Amino acid sequence: MKNLAIDTSSEVCGVAILEDDKLIDDNSLNNGKTHSENLMPLIKEVLERNNLSLKDYNFHQKFRTYT
């Protein structure tokens, strides 16, 4: 199963495609706290590089908090 992982927990905004536990591709940007401007273009870029679209995924939420 392919998973789209999204990390916005720090100044680095990152997305990755994983299949089972194997990293297929990733993309990140360290532009400070500009995630609202950069997240969707990062997702689009990594999906397009792998000939995928959001329709290829079943989405679920997984939250982690660090204190």
N, CA, C and O atoms as a GROMACS GRO file, in nm:
protein
  268
    1MET      N    1   0.084  -0.117   0.000
    1MET     CA    2   0.000   0.000   0.000
    1MET      C    3   0.089   0.124   0.000
    1MET      O    4   0.186   0.133   0.074
    2LYS      N    5   0.053   0.220  -0.084
    2LYS     CA    6   0.126   0.347  -0.088
    2LYS      C    7   0.063   0.443   0.012
    2LYS      O    8  -0.058   0.449   0.029
    3ASN      N    9   0.151   0.519   0.079
    3ASN     CA   10   0.107   0.620   0.174
    3ASN      C   11   0.168   0.754   0.137
    3ASN      O   12   0.283   0.761   0.093
    4LEU      N   13   0.092   0.858   0.156
    4LEU     CA   14   0.141   0.994   0.140
    4LEU      C   15   0.160   1.050   0.279
    4LEU      O   16   0.063   1.072   0.352
    5ALA      N   17   0.285   1.074   0.316
    5ALA     CA   18   0.316   1.127   0.449
    5ALA      C   19   0.340   1.278   0.438
    5ALA      O   20   0.404   1.325   0.344
    6ILE      N   21   0.287   1.351   0.534
    6ILE     CA   22   0.300   1.497   0.537
    6ILE      C   23   0.350   1.538   0.674
    6ILE      O   24   0.294   1.497   0.776
    7ASP      N   25   0.456   1.618   0.677
    7ASP     CA   26   0.511   1.666   0.804
    7ASP      C   27   0.518   1.818   0.802
    7ASP      O   28   0.588   1.877   0.720
    8THR      N   29   0.445   1.879   0.893
    8THR     CA   30   0.448   2.026   0.906
    8THR      C   31   0.475   2.065   1.051
    8THR      O   32   0.436   2.172   1.096
    9SER      N   33   0.543   1.976   1.124
    9SER     CA   34   0.560   1.997   1.268
    9SER      C   35   0.677   2.089   1.303
    9SER      O   36   0.696   2.120   1.420
   10SER      N   37   0.754   2.132   1.205
   10SER     CA   38   0.867   2.221   1.232
   10SER      C   39   0.875   2.325   1.122
   10SER      O   40   0.780   2.342   1.046
   11GLU      N   41   0.986   2.395   1.113
   11GLU     CA   42   1.002   2.493   1.006
   11GLU      C   43   1.016   2.427   0.870
   11GLU      O   44   0.994   2.492   0.767
   12VAL      N   45   1.051   2.301   0.867
   12VAL     CA   46   1.061   2.227   0.742
   12VAL      C   47   0.925   2.167   0.709
   12VAL      O   48   0.863   2.101   0.792
   13CYS      N   49   0.880   2.191   0.588
   13CYS     CA   50   0.756   2.134   0.538
   13CYS      C   51   0.796   2.019   0.446
   13CYS      O   52   0.871   2.040   0.351
   14GLY      N   53   0.746   1.899   0.473
   14GLY     CA   54   0.788   1.785   0.393
   14GLY      C   55   0.674   1.692   0.358
   14GLY      O   56   0.577   1.679   0.433
   15VAL      N   57   0.688   1.628   0.244
   15VAL     CA   58   0.595   1.524   0.201
   15VAL      C   59   0.676   1.406   0.150
   15VAL      O   60   0.787   1.423   0.100
   16ALA      N   61   0.620   1.287   0.161
   16ALA     CA   62   0.689   1.168   0.114
   16ALA      C   63   0.587   1.065   0.067
   16ALA      O   64   0.474   1.060   0.116
   17ILE      N   65   0.629   0.986  -0.028
   17ILE     CA   66   0.552   0.871  -0.071
   17ILE      C   67   0.624   0.747  -0.022
   17ILE      O   68   0.744   0.729  -0.046
   18LEU      N   69   0.550   0.662   0.049
   18LEU     CA   70   0.605   0.538   0.101
   18LEU      C   71   0.522   0.423   0.048
   18LEU      O   72   0.400   0.434   0.033
   19GLU      N   73   0.587   0.312   0.022
   19GLU     CA   74   0.516   0.189  -0.012
   19GLU      C   75   0.558   0.085   0.089
   19GLU      O   76   0.675   0.046   0.096
   20ASP      N   77   0.462   0.041   0.168
   20ASP     CA   78   0.489  -0.040   0.287
   20ASP      C   79   0.585   0.041   0.375
   20ASP      O   80   0.546   0.149   0.420
   21ASP      N   81   0.704  -0.004   0.400
   21ASP     CA   82   0.799   0.075   0.481
   21ASP      C   83   0.912   0.133   0.398
   21ASP      O   84   1.010   0.181   0.454
   22LYS      N   85   0.900   0.130   0.266
   22LYS     CA   86   1.006   0.176   0.177
   22LYS      C   87   0.976   0.317   0.126
   22LYS      O   88   0.866   0.344   0.077
   23LEU      N   89   1.076   0.405   0.138
   23LEU     CA   90   1.062   0.542   0.085
   23LEU      C   91   1.072   0.538  -0.066
   23LEU      O   92   1.172   0.490  -0.121
   24ILE      N   93   0.971   0.588  -0.134
   24ILE     CA   94   0.968   0.594  -0.280
   24ILE      C   95   1.023   0.728  -0.327
   24ILE      O   96   1.107   0.732  -0.418
   25ASP      N   97   0.977   0.837  -0.266
   25ASP     CA   98   1.020   0.971  -0.306
   25ASP      C   99   0.982   1.068  -0.194
   25ASP      O  100   0.890   1.042  -0.118
   26ASP      N  101   1.054   1.178  -0.187
   26ASP     CA  102   1.018   1.280  -0.089
   26ASP      C  103   1.053   1.418  -0.142
   26ASP      O  104   1.127   1.432  -0.240
   27ASN      N  105   1.000   1.518  -0.076
   27ASN     CA  106   1.023   1.657  -0.113
   27ASN      C  107   1.006   1.740   0.013
   27ASN      O  108   0.912   1.718   0.090
   28SER      N  109   1.094   1.835   0.034
   28SER     CA  110   1.082   1.921   0.151
   28SER      C  111   1.131   2.061   0.119
   28SER      O  112   1.203   2.084   0.022
   29LEU      N  113   1.089   2.153   0.203
   29LEU     CA  114   1.127   2.292   0.186
   29LEU      C  115   1.146   2.354   0.323
   29LEU      O  116   1.058   2.347   0.408
   30ASN      N  117   1.261   2.416   0.343
   30ASN     CA  118   1.290   2.483   0.469
   30ASN      C  119   1.283   2.633   0.446
   30ASN      O  120   1.384   2.701   0.430
   31ASN      N  121   1.161   2.683   0.445
   31ASN     CA  122   1.136   2.825   0.419
   31ASN      C  123   1.074   2.892   0.540
   31ASN      O  124   1.005   2.994   0.526
   32GLY      N  125   1.096   2.837   0.656
   32GLY     CA  126   1.032   2.892   0.774
   32GLY      C  127   0.887   2.849   0.780
   32GLY      O  128   0.850   2.746   0.722
   33LYS      N  129   0.808   2.923   0.846
   33LYS     CA  130   0.667   2.888   0.868
   33LYS      C  131   0.580   2.938   0.753
   33LYS      O  132   0.496   3.027   0.772
   34THR      N  133   0.600   2.882   0.635
   34THR     CA  134   0.519   2.918   0.518
   34THR      C  135   0.445   2.797   0.463
   34THR      O  136   0.420   2.787   0.343
   35HIS      N  137   0.411   2.705   0.551
   35HIS     CA  138   0.350   2.579   0.509
   35HIS      C  139   0.220   2.600   0.431
   35HIS      O  140   0.192   2.527   0.336
   36SER      N  141   0.141   2.698   0.470
   36SER     CA  142   0.014   2.720   0.403
   36SER      C  143   0.033   2.758   0.256
   36SER      O  144  -0.056   2.735   0.174
   37GLU      N  145   0.147   2.815   0.223
   37GLU     CA  146   0.176   2.854   0.085
   37GLU      C  147   0.245   2.742   0.008
   37GLU      O  148   0.234   2.736  -0.115
   38ASN      N  149   0.316   2.654   0.077
   38ASN     CA  150   0.404   2.559   0.009
   38ASN      C  151   0.359   2.414   0.012
   38ASN      O  152   0.409   2.334  -0.068
   39LEU      N  153   0.269   2.377   0.099
   39LEU     CA  154   0.234   2.236   0.115
   39LEU      C  155   0.174   2.176  -0.012
   39LEU      O  156   0.220   2.072  -0.058
   40MET      N  157   0.073   2.238  -0.069
   40MET     CA  158   0.008   2.180  -0.188
   40MET      C  159   0.103   2.173  -0.308
   40MET      O  160   0.101   2.072  -0.378
   41PRO      N  161   0.185   2.276  -0.336
   41PRO     CA  162   0.282   2.261  -0.446
   41PRO      C  163   0.383   2.148  -0.422
   41PRO      O  164   0.423   2.082  -0.517
   42LEU      N  165   0.424   2.126  -0.297
   42LEU     CA  166   0.516   2.016  -0.268
   42LEU      C  167   0.448   1.881  -0.294
   42LEU      O  168   0.509   1.792  -0.353
   43ILE      N  169   0.324   1.867  -0.251
   43ILE     CA  170   0.249   1.744  -0.275
   43ILE      C  171   0.232   1.721  -0.426
   43ILE      O  172   0.256   1.610  -0.475
   44LYS      N  173   0.193   1.824  -0.497
   44LYS     CA  174   0.172   1.812  -0.641
   44LYS      C  175   0.300   1.768  -0.711
   44LYS      O  176   0.297   1.681  -0.798
   45GLU      N  177   0.412   1.827  -0.674
   45GLU     CA  178   0.540   1.796  -0.739
   45GLU      C  179   0.581   1.650  -0.716
   45GLU      O  180   0.620   1.581  -0.811
   46VAL      N  181   0.572   1.603  -0.592
   46VAL     CA  182   0.614   1.466  -0.563
   46VAL      C  183   0.519   1.365  -0.628
   46VAL      O  184   0.563   1.259  -0.672
   47LEU      N  185   0.391   1.395  -0.634
   47LEU     CA  186   0.296   1.305  -0.701
   47LEU      C  187   0.321   1.301  -0.852
   47LEU      O  188   0.322   1.193  -0.911
   48GLU      N  189   0.342   1.416  -0.912
   48GLU     CA  190   0.365   1.421  -1.057
   48GLU      C  191   0.493   1.349  -1.096
   48GLU      O  192   0.498   1.283  -1.199
   49ARG      N  193   0.598   1.360  -1.015
   49ARG     CA  194   0.724   1.291  -1.045
   49ARG      C  195   0.706   1.140  -1.047
   49ARG      O  196   0.782   1.069  -1.112
   50ASN      N  197   0.604   1.092  -0.977
   50ASN     CA  198   0.580   0.948  -0.966
   50ASN      C  199   0.455   0.903  -1.040
   50ASN      O  200   0.405   0.792  -1.019
   51ASN      N  201   0.405   0.990  -1.128
   51ASN     CA  202   0.285   0.960  -1.207
   51ASN      C  203   0.168   0.915  -1.120
   51ASN      O  204   0.100   0.817  -1.153
   52LEU      N  205   0.146   0.985  -1.011
   52LEU     CA  206   0.037   0.956  -0.919
   52LEU      C  207  -0.052   1.079  -0.906
   52LEU      O  208  -0.015   1.188  -0.948
   53SER      N  209  -0.169   1.059  -0.848
   53SER     CA  210  -0.257   1.171  -0.816
   53SER      C  211  -0.321   1.143  -0.680
   53SER      O  212  -0.308   1.033  -0.627
   54LEU      N  213  -0.388   1.241  -0.626
   54LEU     CA  214  -0.454   1.223  -0.497
   54LEU      C  215  -0.562   1.116  -0.504
   54LEU      O  216  -0.597   1.057  -0.401
   55LYS      N  217  -0.615   1.089  -0.621
   55LYS     CA  218  -0.717   0.985  -0.638
   55LYS      C  219  -0.661   0.845  -0.612
   55LYS      O  220  -0.738   0.751  -0.591
   56ASP      N  221  -0.528   0.831  -0.613
   56ASP     CA  222  -0.465   0.701  -0.590
   56ASP      C  223  -0.457   0.664  -0.442
   56ASP      O  224  -0.407   0.557  -0.408
   57TYR      N  225  -0.506   0.751  -0.355
   57TYR     CA  226  -0.490   0.730  -0.212
   57TYR      C  227  -0.624   0.727  -0.140
   57TYR      O  228  -0.718   0.799  -0.177
   58ASN      N  229  -0.632   0.644  -0.039
   58ASN     CA  230  -0.740   0.650   0.060
   58ASN      C  231  -0.681   0.725   0.179
   58ASN      O  232  -0.577   0.687   0.232
   59PHE      N  233  -0.748   0.830   0.220
   59PHE     CA  234  -0.689   0.914   0.323
   59PHE      C  235  -0.741   0.880   0.462
   59PHE      O  236  -0.859   0.849   0.480
   60HIS      N  237  -0.652   0.886   0.556
   60HIS     CA  238  -0.686   0.876   0.697
   60HIS      C  239  -0.595   0.972   0.771
   60HIS      O  240  -0.492   1.014   0.719
   61GLN      N  241  -0.632   1.004   0.891
   61GLN     CA  242  -0.555   1.100   0.969
   61GLN      C  243  -0.474   1.028   1.074
   61GLN      O  244  -0.518   0.930   1.135
   62LYS      N  245  -0.355   1.077   1.094
   62LYS     CA  246  -0.271   1.026   1.200
   62LYS      C  247  -0.199   1.146   1.260
   62LYS      O  248  -0.122   1.214   1.192
   63PHE      N  249  -0.224   1.171   1.384
   63PHE     CA  250  -0.166   1.287   1.449
   63PHE      C  251  -0.065   1.241   1.553
   63PHE      O  252  -0.086   1.144   1.625
   64ARG      N  253   0.043   1.314   1.557
   64ARG     CA  254   0.144   1.294   1.660
   64ARG      C  255   0.172   1.429   1.723
   64ARG      O  256   0.187   1.529   1.653
   65THR      N  257   0.179   1.433   1.850
   65THR     CA  258   0.216   1.557   1.916
   65THR      C  259   0.343   1.534   1.996
   65THR      O  260   0.363   1.427   2.054
   66TYR      N  261   0.425   1.632   1.998
   66TYR     CA  262   0.551   1.626   2.073
   66TYR      C  263   0.552   1.739   2.173
   66TYR      O  264   0.524   1.855   2.140
   67THR      N  265   0.584   1.705   2.295
   67THR     CA  266   0.591   1.808   2.400
   67THR      C  267   0.727   1.809   2.463
   67THR      O  268   0.753   1.889   2.553
   0.00000   0.00000   0.00000
